[in-house]
Amino acid sequence: MPFSKDRKRHSTTRRLKTVTVLCVGVLSIAAQAADEFGLDGEDYLSELPVVLTVTRLPQSKAELPTAVTVIDREMIEASGAVELTELFRMVAGFQVGHYHGTDGPRVAVTYHGNTDQYSRRMQVLIDGRSVYTWGTGGAEWGDLPIAIEDIERIEVSRGPNGVTYGSNAFLGVINIITRHPSEQQGAHASVTLDDDQYRKAVVRYAATNGDLSYRITGSHKQDDGFDDYTDQFGQLYELNDDTQTSSLNFRGDYRGGVNDYWTVQFGGAAGPREVGFSYDPLDPVRERDVTTHFQQLQWKHNIDSESEVNAQFYHNLHKVEDRFQTGLLSEIYTVLYEDACIPFPTVAECALYPFDSADLLLLGLTDQTLPRDSSIQSERYNLEISHRFRLSDSVRLVWGGELRLDEVTAAEYFDTGESYQHQQSRLFFNAEWKPMDRWVVNVGDMVEQSSLVGTLNSPRLAINRLLGDAGYLRLSAGRAYRTPTAIEENADFTVRYADGTLFHSFYDSSGDLPPEQVDSVELSFGAESRGTGYEVKIFREEISAEISAPENLDPAFPSPHWTVTTVGETTIEGAEVQLKARTEHSLLSFAYANTRADGWRLNKLNPEKILNVEDTVPLHTLNALLSLRLAEGLWAGLNYYSVSPMRFYSGDRTDGVQSADFNISKGFKLAGHKAKLRFMVKDLLGSYHDFEYETVSKRRAYLTLAMDF
């Protein structure tokens, strides 16, 4: 082991002391907050917010088996968020990073850091439909056909939840819940412009006809991305990250009789994405086309007030078309050997640097371009059914099953061009037992059969004590897994000459990878009433069998090679605070996390290099949102976000993020119709990078005009 047991024991003891001291302070703050917000007496019991995501049972926060953050419609409006991913900065322990690489621009949304640009350790749902892609892992945030204007709330389960959603609900679950069409009657249009090159338009129409309510939303967005970057040596890096996305989404809700409800949703998004680098002939500047669409059918049958059956079927498709020709082989060799000849000066080819056609002839090669196909298609079919009922006066139960088929095709990533499939079948249950007054026990289990890794078992046990009329204390423990993605398990990423012979292999996989495993324990307490409350969470997560791709430098060919394998383990522990208070004239949201990590992963081979993961998890993450009503229809908001220095895998170490957004909005009448004008300034505190040096966020101003007809 790279780290001794004694060192681990000493480190863990030190960190637990730190967390204990922190939590004593947090407990004092929370107690003061309870008094300040009046979280006691009958007022608390009169209106308890209900959460559905965690167990599939409707429960108040006091009854849940894990910590949850709810971003409701009021918080979404108050934040002034332009993009969906900005909302997750309001969740305790979440970080948001912007990446630009060989697969174009991406946004990483992660819980407790410790990830690369794909953020594979969190399940993401939209109205219960998983948008986690098995091809590369994580959610394709920029390609989701959903408008912020249609979101009712976002429930974020902050903790492993494999017991309810199976593998890949590894560290948490995001469930985006859209608004019922009956709440959005009529037409709506909005336009958002910034002072640079961002343009977005959204149109929507919703109506009700008898027992049918429906909504159709269309949008178009154009974003020229980040500014070009100049490093400390004056070298200019052009960021080719322009995107255009057009999307369409339909939702229809039909009441078929007294007890049956049907929901149909379908939609899609498409558009070009600029990718590649002007200085890399192997990965030249070009446009790739992205297409995504889905279909979803849900049925709910109410048996009585305590019992219902739910069933849903959905199909997802995410497709990237990216076929192109590289630059000339002489240009490719020159770029590859420019840096490679420093560590390997004795390689014979270094004497030929820089390369031209004559040099290639000495190697028995002709100058030529190479055909590449970086296209990838991920497709999913999913069927599930669940039954919720009351077993006795003290026990409620939900149980069900799920069948899933994933298929991924990626010519270059798999070399052979063939498709790979992953089949899963699941059985699960969650039970809520109230053995006596003020005690709640949640117990559940998910048994999952995977064609990739065999049988997985994800149990969870939580015991809650209700304190007075307002508070609760929770102790829970559970286990979850993350199965390898298609590319992690089957990687054979090669580039070939036009005649089919091998040019170079960039990635491969050791194959037969075991799933990543996390064992977690959580102690939390809090209180909530009418959207006002707090929650404090103290936690420990032990992650084993981490999947990674250490770099393998091969002097036979200086271009690096990576091998996907199981190499690493991490322990993350800390404390989080989530607080929200609202009045008729104000809204305050506060989120803070103190996290520490101890662990290792194999980062390089030849020679072997072990990476300490401590700096991949930020020590502090903080968000504070304050929104005030200045006059009738006039609101102003300030949203502050801070993250300690950290480093995403495949990114650069940041100096920390300090960001503040200001927005002011005014509602008014225009030609007899309701309208709202919003002015927003993002990143008031100046420039910063949150993932890599090249993606620098700068101060920008946005103007949005919205009208309802």
Disulfide bonds with the S-S distance in Angstrom:
Cys341-Cys350 2.10
